[in-house]
């Protein structure tokens, strides 16, 4: 039997794939180590590419307003510089607003903790005095005389020694992770700046590689999907930032009206945490309620009530309109995307799944439309209620009405049996 080159290549790829799958299943530990090794190498560049993608959204808007600068390289460099300055300015303002109030809140909390513990001790003492049976039960069920105090002390010392060892090792690991994080952060930032400065050249190089080694039809589809993904993710980032600003301003105005403390701190916290879709604002509410609780517990309770009201407005009006419209995804699918993303990848999954769902939603809608046109399905059948369904329902209602009228007529007709 003659075997041509195409069949031989298919057999070779199939055998190689089976061997590779067997290696993955039997050497899972080594596979994990290999993947971890490669991830440690490429992670700064992946993070840098993601950072460049995020920074490209404001940089593109700034560059659009620098039309008077005729030289392209000068306009790009100026837009990149202004973007970095704007990001650093926003970070500085946030720290400037948050740090002093956080320090004041922690200082107030430390001052009030002794009084709080004294109140707890007084409450427990009063509880025992008002309930003699409780004191009697403790005395009968707790044998302090036979307790091995020396063994208890030894266990406490051993626990503290182990804790010190764990803390020291954790500090050294944290120092190593900090150094590695700083190094990777610098590489990621430099790579992001390079990508932003030469983004058109990089995009052209990627297209040339794709068309050189992949089928043309596949490249056309892949490039169209990548452009759709870029547009969707960019709209999501801008929409999410706009939604966070709106929510922070809503809380600032409401807290100002009700004369609540820590207005800059709480509103900025809620605005930052609102960048996490749907659930992020609840984290900000917990932190804000804690800070207000230190000052006034009753106001903290009213703050939670105010948060629930504003959150309903935000979830049902602001978020679906601002973020859902910006990515072209209905509000119901936004909620589903947040839930699935949170279960799979946590906070990162929440941020990524909404635009990803939007891309899949758009592609599926296009494929569905194309398939319906190819199959020649009548548009009347795709409406909310097809004609045959309407006719069937109308016929059923008509028959039910006739039967009801017939029963009424029978009841009204007198019984003439036996009269003749």
C-alpha positions, 0 to 999 in steps of 0.5 A: 500500500502506497502512503503519500506524504500528507498521510505520513505527516498526519500519522506522525502528528497523531503519534506525537500528540499521543506521546505528548498527551501521555507525558502530560498525564504521567508527569504532571509535576514536571509539566507544572515545573516546566510551565512555572519556569517559562511563566517566570521568564515571560510574565514580565512581558505579559504584564507589560503587554497588558499594561500597554493595552490599558495605558493605550486607552488614555494615550490614544485620547490624548494623542487625538487632541495633539493634532497640532503637533505635525511630527508623528514621533514628537506627538507620540512621545508627548502623548506617552509622557502626558499619559504617564504624568496623568497616571502618576498624578491620579495615584498621588491624589488618591494617596494624598486623600487616603493616607492622612485619613487612614492614619487618623482613623487608625490612631482614633481606633487605637485610642478607643480600643482600651475603653472598648476592652474595658467595656467588654470586661465590665459586660462579662463581669456583670453577666456573671454577677447577674447569673450565679448559675453560670459562675457555678457551672464554670467552677464545677466544670473547670478544674483549675487545680489539676490543670498542668500549668507547666505543660501549658506554658511549654506549649505556649513557648513552643508555639511562640518559637515556631511562630517566630521561625515562621515569621522570620522565614516569611519576612525573608520570603517577602523580601525576596518576592519584593525584590523580584516584583520590583525587578519584574515591574521595571521590565514590564514598564519598560516593555510597555513603554516600548510597545506604546511607542512602536504599536503600529510597527508591532501590529504590522509585524504580527500581520506579516508573520500571520499572512506569511505562515498561516492560511489567508482566510484564517488570518482575515478572521483572526485579525477581525476578531482581534480588532473587535477584541481590542475595541471591546476591551478598550470600551470596557476599560473606559466605561468601567473607569467612568462608572467608578467615577460616577459611583464615587461622586454619588456617594460623595454627594449623598454623604455630604447631604447627610453630613457623614464623616470621612467623605473624601476617604470613603468616596475614593475607596468606593470609587477604587473598589468599584473598578471590580465589576458588580461586587467591588463596591461592597468591599468599599462599603465594608471599609467605609462602614468600618471607618464611620463605625469608629466615629459613630456606630449609628451613622455607620448603620445609616451609611449601610442603608444609604449604600444599599439604595445607591447600589440599587440605582447603580446596578439597575441604571448606571452600570448596565447603561455605562458598561453594558452599552460600552461593550455591547453586552446586555445587563443579564449577560454582564451579571453572568460574566461577572459570576463566571469570571469570579468563580474561575479567576477571582478579581482578574476573571471579573475584569476579563470576562465581561469584554470576553463575553461581549466578543463571544456574544458578537461573534455568536450573533454574527454566526447565527445571522449568517446561518439563518440567511444560509438556511433561508429561514423566514423572518416571520418565524423569528419574531416574538410570536410566529404567525402559526403560533398566533393562529393556533392560540386564536383557534384554541381561544375560539374553541374554548369560548364556543364550549363555554357558550354551549354550556351556558346555553344548555344550562338555560334550556329547560328539561322537557323529559316526561312532558309528552 
